[in-house]
Amino acid sequence: MYLTKWLSATAVVLLASTAVADTIATGQVMQMNPTNKTFRLQSDKRTFKLSEGCVIRRDTAESVFKKTELKNGDYVDCYSDQAGGLLIKYILVRDGSTKLKHLAVGTLKSLDREAATIELNAQTSATYVISEAKVRLNNKNSKMANLKVGDKLLFINYITAGKQTLADVMVERK
């Protein structure tokens, strides 16, 4: 009986963990292979692959992957919207003006002129200052006012004067 309960609980946990798609992996790039567009992070044993059209943000510039964009030793936040998190869609290289910024994903819960509340996971929400946030909706420049409650956000944030602040917000709507 105890074994049956344990197996049922284990199955639920395994199903829940494989259903999670949006992930952020963080670490230092090692074993970058520009030919097959794969790399590993020092803190992770998995091999990541850059998706077709993967965007890399280094300092203030964004570009689609080129062989010289990502280097061994770069400290990065990598976003995947695929189950397992191995196919990378967006990379924030934490260097220069982005050294103290972080990449995150969440769902917009509320929005006003000064702040946005974003649900980061089922148990955690956070409120971010939006004063100078740059917004892209379906890869086009937009405004915070065009976002809708329930939108899935990929965003870059940092802390200033003790407050969490949005720097960039990216939304893909179908």
Backbone torsions as a table, in degrees:
resi	resn	phi	psi	omega
1	MET	NA	-46.2	179.3
2	TYR	-63.8	-37.8	178.9
3	LEU	-63.3	-40.7	178.7
4	THR	-62.2	-45.1	178.4
5	LYS	-63.7	-42.7	-179.5
6	TRP	-63.4	-45.4	179.3
7	LEU	-62.9	-39.6	177.9
8	SER	-63.3	-44.8	179.7
9	ALA	-65.0	-40.9	178.6
10	THR	-63.5	-42.2	179.5
11	ALA	-62.4	-42.1	178.6
12	VAL	-62.4	-45.1	179.4
13	VAL	-63.0	-44.3	179.4
14	LEU	-63.7	-43.3	178.1
15	LEU	-63.4	-41.8	179.7
16	ALA	-65.5	-40.2	-177.0
17	SER	-72.8	-30.4	178.6
18	THR	-80.7	-18.2	-180.0
19	ALA	-78.7	-20.7	-178.8
20	VAL	-68.9	124.7	-176.9
21	ALA	-106.0	-52.2	-174.7
22	ASP	-72.2	117.8	-179.9
23	THR	-137.2	152.1	173.5
24	ILE	-120.0	124.2	174.2
25	ALA	-108.8	138.4	-176.6
26	THR	-128.2	139.9	176.1
27	GLY	163.9	-174.4	-179.6
28	GLN	-94.7	131.0	-178.3
29	VAL	-68.3	133.6	171.9
30	MET	-142.1	157.4	179.6
31	GLN	54.3	46.3	176.0
32	MET	-71.7	127.7	177.0
33	ASN	-120.0	97.4	-176.6
34	PRO	-67.0	-23.5	-179.1
35	THR	-67.7	-48.9	179.9
36	ASN	-102.0	8.1	174.9
37	LYS	57.0	46.6	176.9
38	THR	-123.6	157.6	176.7
39	PHE	-159.5	166.8	174.0
40	ARG	-124.4	156.4	173.7
41	LEU	-104.5	144.5	-177.8
42	GLN	-56.5	-35.9	-176.9
43	SER	-86.8	6.0	-171.9
44	ASP	-141.1	138.0	-179.2
45	LYS	-88.9	-8.7	-177.8
46	ARG	-77.7	157.0	173.5
47	THR	-102.1	125.3	-179.7
48	PHE	-98.2	149.6	176.9
49	LYS	-123.9	137.5	177.1
50	LEU	-77.0	130.0	178.3
51	SER	-71.2	162.8	173.8
52	GLU	-61.5	125.8	-179.5
53	GLY	81.2	14.6	178.4
54	CYS	-54.9	130.1	-179.7
55	VAL	-96.7	133.7	177.7
56	ILE	-118.3	125.0	178.5
57	ARG	-104.7	116.9	176.0
58	ARG	-122.2	117.1	-177.1
59	ASP	59.7	-116.0	-178.8
60	THR	-104.2	-0.8	-176.2
61	ALA	-103.5	139.7	174.2
62	GLU	-117.8	140.8	176.5
63	SER	-153.5	157.9	173.2
64	VAL	-74.1	145.3	-172.4
65	PHE	-48.4	130.3	169.8
66	LYS	-124.5	158.2	-173.2
67	LYS	-56.7	-25.4	-177.1
68	THR	-98.0	-0.5	-173.6
69	GLU	-69.6	-41.1	-174.8
70	LEU	-114.4	129.3	-173.7
71	LYS	-125.9	151.4	171.4
72	ASN	-56.0	135.5	-179.7
73	GLY	98.0	-17.3	176.8
74	ASP	-64.1	137.6	173.7
75	TYR	-95.9	124.2	-169.2
76	VAL	-135.6	157.2	164.1
77	ASP	-112.8	128.1	-176.5
78	CYS	-119.3	131.5	-179.6
79	TYR	-107.1	134.0	172.6
80	SER	-130.3	138.0	175.0
81	ASP	-106.7	15.4	-180.0
82	GLN	-104.3	146.9	175.1
83	ALA	-58.3	135.2	-178.0
84	GLY	93.9	-24.9	174.3
85	GLY	69.5	22.0	-175.8
86	LEU	-95.5	-19.7	178.9
87	LEU	-97.1	109.3	-171.1
88	ILE	-90.2	131.9	-176.5
89	LYS	-106.0	-31.0	-176.3
90	TYR	-146.5	136.8	178.5
91	ILE	-128.7	130.4	171.5
92	LEU	-104.3	112.6	174.4
93	VAL	-83.4	118.9	-175.0
94	ARG	-87.5	86.0	-175.4
95	ASP	-151.9	152.3	179.3
96	GLY	61.8	-128.1	-176.8
97	SER	-71.2	-11.8	179.6
98	THR	-103.9	8.6	-175.5
99	LYS	-57.9	-38.0	-177.8
100	LEU	-103.2	13.5	179.3
101	LYS	-99.6	159.8	-177.5
102	HIS	-133.3	147.9	176.2
103	LEU	-96.5	136.2	-179.0
104	ALA	-146.7	166.5	178.3
105	VAL	-135.5	144.5	179.7
106	GLY	-170.2	-177.0	-179.6
107	THR	-116.0	130.7	-179.8
108	LEU	-68.0	123.3	-179.4
109	LYS	-104.3	-35.0	176.3
110	SER	-157.3	157.6	-176.3
111	LEU	-150.5	132.4	170.1
112	ASP	-135.5	-169.1	-175.4
113	ARG	-64.7	-26.1	-173.5
114	GLU	-112.2	-22.5	-173.4
115	ALA	-148.4	157.1	174.6
116	ALA	-127.3	136.2	174.0
117	THR	-103.0	126.3	-175.4
118	ILE	-122.4	128.9	175.4
119	GLU	-82.5	119.0	-177.5
120	LEU	-86.5	-32.2	173.4
121	ASN	-160.0	-175.3	-174.4
122	ALA	-60.8	-25.8	-176.8
123	GLN	-105.5	-12.5	-169.9
124	THR	-129.4	130.3	170.6
125	SER	-125.5	155.1	177.9
126	ALA	-141.7	151.1	178.1
127	THR	-106.8	133.0	-176.2
128	TYR	-121.2	139.6	172.7
129	VAL	-71.4	139.3	-176.0
130	ILE	-118.3	15.4	-170.7
131	SER	-49.5	-43.5	-176.3
132	GLU	-123.3	22.8	-176.5
133	ALA	-66.4	132.4	172.8
134	LYS	-90.2	136.5	-174.7
135	VAL	-122.6	136.1	171.5
136	ARG	-124.9	124.7	177.8
137	LEU	-114.2	118.1	-175.8
138	ASN	52.0	45.3	177.6
139	ASN	64.9	20.6	175.8
140	LYS	-123.6	143.9	177.8
141	ASN	-57.2	139.6	-176.9
142	SER	-148.8	-165.5	-179.9
143	LYS	-129.5	155.8	177.8
144	MET	-56.4	-34.9	-177.7
145	ALA	-62.1	-20.6	-179.8
146	ASN	-84.6	-6.6	178.4
147	LEU	-80.7	154.3	-178.2
148	LYS	-122.5	145.2	174.0
149	VAL	-55.3	132.3	-177.7
150	GLY	101.1	-14.1	177.0
151	ASP	-62.5	139.1	173.5
152	LYS	-84.1	126.5	-176.1
153	LEU	-113.5	136.6	163.3
154	LEU	-105.8	124.7	-173.9
155	PHE	-142.6	155.5	176.0
156	ILE	-110.1	130.1	-177.3
157	ASN	-135.3	164.9	177.3
158	TYR	-154.2	169.8	178.7
159	ILE	-108.5	128.7	175.8
160	THR	-135.4	134.0	-177.8
161	ALA	50.2	38.1	177.2
162	GLY	76.5	5.3	-178.9
163	LYS	-116.8	140.5	175.2
164	GLN	-72.4	130.9	-173.7
165	THR	-128.9	137.0	175.8
166	LEU	-83.4	132.0	174.8
167	ALA	-100.0	-48.4	-178.6
168	ASP	-139.2	142.7	178.4
169	VAL	-131.9	130.5	-180.0
170	MET	-124.5	130.6	-179.2
171	VAL	-132.1	133.1	171.5
172	GLU	-114.2	118.2	178.5
173	ARG	-113.7	138.9	-179.3
174	LYS	-92.0	NA	NA
